């Protein structure tokens, strides 16, 4: 039987030398490992041995090897290396990019980078828009099939409409509320809820009024434009039931009922806005998902942080130029890809 030779499974370049991890199959079918430090100028090699892959990785961890450039990575060691890449705080983007290129599937570089940023962030906030809900079969507002292509917003989404055309106003919002009764959060919503539970995101500020983030299980949700699940009198503020809006009933004071959403020309709820702004200002990372960045003032929120910013949307427009990372695609699909990296690699073996 031929004697097994030591085979390099990981090689890392350093100034005037290399750090190599080698493996050799033993007689019992297992593997032995060896860390080899080669100093070119001195012509010296330093050996350290390990019996398991985890012990071998621990030997590597005695050096700042993830801050150096990779030279070679064998498939058998990639999973262990990936986990460390995703949990390492990189100061050199070129080094980070080199590890991603060497160790992860092509076409997922941006999702890998985002997963690393989330795993190493001390505080992450999320801002969502209508594009977050379209995969739950809810229309957005400004696309070709959006609400405002079907109906003039001035006729249903202003305080004036409430008085001038109350029947159309009430029917429009009653219809939207009715549609929500059979609408469930999609996988992307559920992923964000799970990430909050795991402590990987710290809250969501949303322009959406559909309540799907709360329905999915998120607890810390700032509804910047209000919510359709609240009905109240426009004049006195008394709470009412959805049924009353559908029936176009009047409040006891004689006032007209309306949903708890922000109409065009109205101010955003001050307490909600102030709280969301405070959270975003102190975040290390802000994810903006599914918004056209056209609606003021929510479209300014991401610029209020000193941390990194990421934009996820089906279309990346000119306003996205000030983001640190842009990922083009549907919210659900991108979040599912991202979650694969987060869940497989957030805990080291």
N, C-alpha and C positions, 0 to 999 in steps of 0.2 A: 504494500500500500504506500503510495507516495505521501511524503510528509507535507502537511499543510504549511503554506507560507503566510507570513503576515501580509495583510492586504490593507491598503489605505482606504478608509471609508469617509474620512473628512480631512480636508487640508485647508489651512488658514494662513494667509500671508501676513508676516509682520516685518518690521524693519530689520534687514540683515538676517532673515531666517523664516522658518515656518513652524506652525504648530500642527501636528498630524495626529489623528486618531486612527489606530490600526486595529484590525480584528483578525482572529485566527480560530478556525473550528478545532475543538479538542476531540480526543478519542471517544468521549461519551456523547458527541454530537452537539455539545453546547459551544459557546464562544468565549474566548478570552480576549481582553482588550488591552491596548497599550497606548499611552500618550507619549508622543515623541516630540521633544523640542529640539530643533536643529538650528544651531548658530553658524551662519555661513562664514563669518570672518574668523572665528575660532576653530571652525571645523569640528565642532563638538556636538554630540547628541546626548540628551538627557531623557531617561526612560522612567515612566511610572506605570504600574500595572493595575488592572481592575478585572473583577470576575463577572460583573454584569454591565449591561448597557447604562443603567442609571449611575453606577459607580464611575463608569468611564466619562459620562457627561459631567459628573461632579468634579472630576479631575480637570476638565476643560474650564469649569466655572471658577477655578482658582485664578484664571486669567481673564482679562476683559476682552475675550475673544469675539464677542458680538460687535465690538467697536472696530474690528479689523475686517479686511476684505476677504471673502471666501474664494478659494481657488478650486475646490472640488468637493462635491457632496454626493455620496452614493445613496441610492433610493432607500436602502435598508435603515439609514440613520435620519432620513428627512423628517419623519414624524416627530422625533424627539427634538430636532433642531427647530422645527416650525413653532413648537410651543414656546421655546425660549425667545425666538424672534418676536412673537406676538406680545410677549410680556416684558420686553426690554425697552427702556427709554432711549431712543436714538437722538443724538445731537448732530450727527452728520447724515444728511439726507442721501448723499451718494452711497454711503455704506449701507444704509437701510435699503435703498433701491437694489443694490447688488445682492443682498441676502434674499429679497423678495424674488428677484429674477432667477436666482439659483435654486430656490427651494419650493416655490409655489406654482400652481398651474397658470399658464398664460391666460390673459384676458381677465384675470381677477386681481390685478395688482392694486387697483383702487380700493376694492373691498378689503383686501389684506391690510392696506395702510390704515383704513378707517378702523378696522378691528383692533389694530395696535393702538391707535389713538384713544379708543374707548377704554381698552384694558389698562392703559397707563394714565388715564385722566383722573384727576381728583374730583371733578364735578362736571357732569355732562348734561346739557339741556337740549330739548328737542322743540322745534317750531314746525307745525304742520299746517298745510292749506288744503284746498278742495281736492287736489290731486291725490291726497291720502285716502279719500273716500270713494273715488271713482271705481276702484276695484271691488267695492261693495255695491256696485250698480247704482250709485247716486251720481247725478249729473254734477259737473263743475259749473262755473259761472261764465267763463269767457271763451271757451273753446267753441268750435262749430256746432256742437250738440249741447252747449251749456244753457243754463237757465236764461241768461240775458240775450240769447239768440232767439228764444221762444217768446219772450215777453219783455216789454220795456220796463226796466227796473223802476222808472219814475212812477209807474202805475200801481206798483205793489210794495215797494221797498223804501218808501219815504214817509215821514210823519204826515205830509200833505195827503198822500194816498189814503191814509187811514180815515180821513174826514171826507175827501172828495169822492172816493170810490170804495166805500167800506165793503161792499158785497164782494168785489173782485179781490180786495185785500184779504178778507177773511177766508175766502175759498182757496186762494193761493197758498196761504200758510197752513190751513187745515189739510190741504192735499199733501203738502210736504211732510206734515206730522204723521198723516196716515201712512205714507210710504215708508216711514221709519219703523213702523210697528213690525214689518216683515223684513227689516234690514239687519243683518248681523255683521259684526266686525270681521274683517278678513284676516288672513294669516299675518299680515304686516302689523295690524293693530295688536294682535295677540303677542307677537314678538316684542313689541315695545312695552307691553304690560309685564311680560316675563323679565325683560331687562331691568325694569324698575324694581321688581321684586328681588332680583339678584344684586341690586345696588350698582348696576352698570350705567343707568341713567337716573337723573335726579328729579326729573319732572318734565311736563309737556305744556307748552303754550300753544294754543291752537286757534286758528281763524275759523274753524268749522263749528257749526251750531248743531250738529247731528248727535252729539253725545256718545259717539262710538268708542272714543278712548276710554271713557268711564265704563261703558258696557263691556269693554274688553278686559277691564280689571285695573287700569291705571288709577292710582289714588290722587296723585298730585297733578291735577290738570287745571290750567288757567284758560278759561274760555273767553278769549279776548273779545269776541263778537256776540257773546251771550249764548243762549241755548233755546232750542225749540221746545224743550220739555217743561218750560215755565210759561204760564199764561197769567196775565195780570191786567188790571184796568189802567189805561193810559192816563186817566185823570187823577185817580186817588191812589193807585198802586196796589189795591187789594188783589190778592191771589184769586185765581179762578181755575176751573177745570177745562181741559181740552174740549170736552163736549159742549161747553158754553160757547167757545169760539166757533165751533162748527155750526152751532144753531144761530150764531150771530146775536146771542143774548147780550143785553146790556148789563152793566154793573148796577148795584143798588143805588149808586150815586148818579146814575144816568150816563156814565162814561162808557167808552167803547173798549172792548177787550183786544189784546194784542199779544203776540208771542214775546218772550224775553230775549229777543235778538236786537242787535244794534242796526237801526235803519240808516240809510244814507243821510248825512247831515247831523247825525247824533254823535255825541261823545262816547268813547269807549268807557266801560265801567272803570272808574278811577282806581279802586282798590285792587282789582284784578290786574290792570295794566301795571300799576306800581310794583306789585309783587312779582309779576313775570319779569319786568325790567330788572329788578334787583337780583333775581336769580341768574339772568343771562349775563349781567354785568360781571358777576363773580365766577362765571363758568370758565373752565379750561378749554371746553369744547362745546360748540353749538352746531347741531344738525338741523338743517332746514329742508323739509321734505314736502314735495307736492304743492308748491305755491309758485305763482307766476311772478312774484315780487312786484306786483303792480299796486297793491292796496296799502295806502298810507294809514296809520303809522307802523303797522305790523311789518312792513317791508324794510323798516329801518332797524329792527331789533337785533339782527345778527351783527350789525356794525357797532353795537354798543358793548361788545365783549372785547377783551384784550387777548382772549384765547383763540384757538383755531376755529375755523368755520368750514362747514361742509354743506354743499348744495346737491340734493338728489331730486331730479325732476325728469319728466319725459322729454322736455325741451330745455336746453341750456341757452339762455338768452344773453344779451350783452350786459345786463345788470349783474350777471354772475361773475364778472371779472375780478371782483375783490374777494372772492372766496379762496381759501387755501386748497380746497379739493372739490371738484365737480364730478358727479357720477350721473350719467344719462341713462334713464330707464324708469320703469314703473316702480312705484314705492314697494309694493308687495314683493316683487321679484328681487329687488336690490336688498331688501331687509332679510329675505330668506337666505340669499347668498352670504350676506354679512353674518347672519346668525350661525351658519355652518362653521365658520371660522371661530366665532366667539365660543360656541359650545364645545367644539372639539379641542380647543387649545387654551381655554381659560384656566385650567387646572393642570399643573405639571404632574407627570407620572411619579 
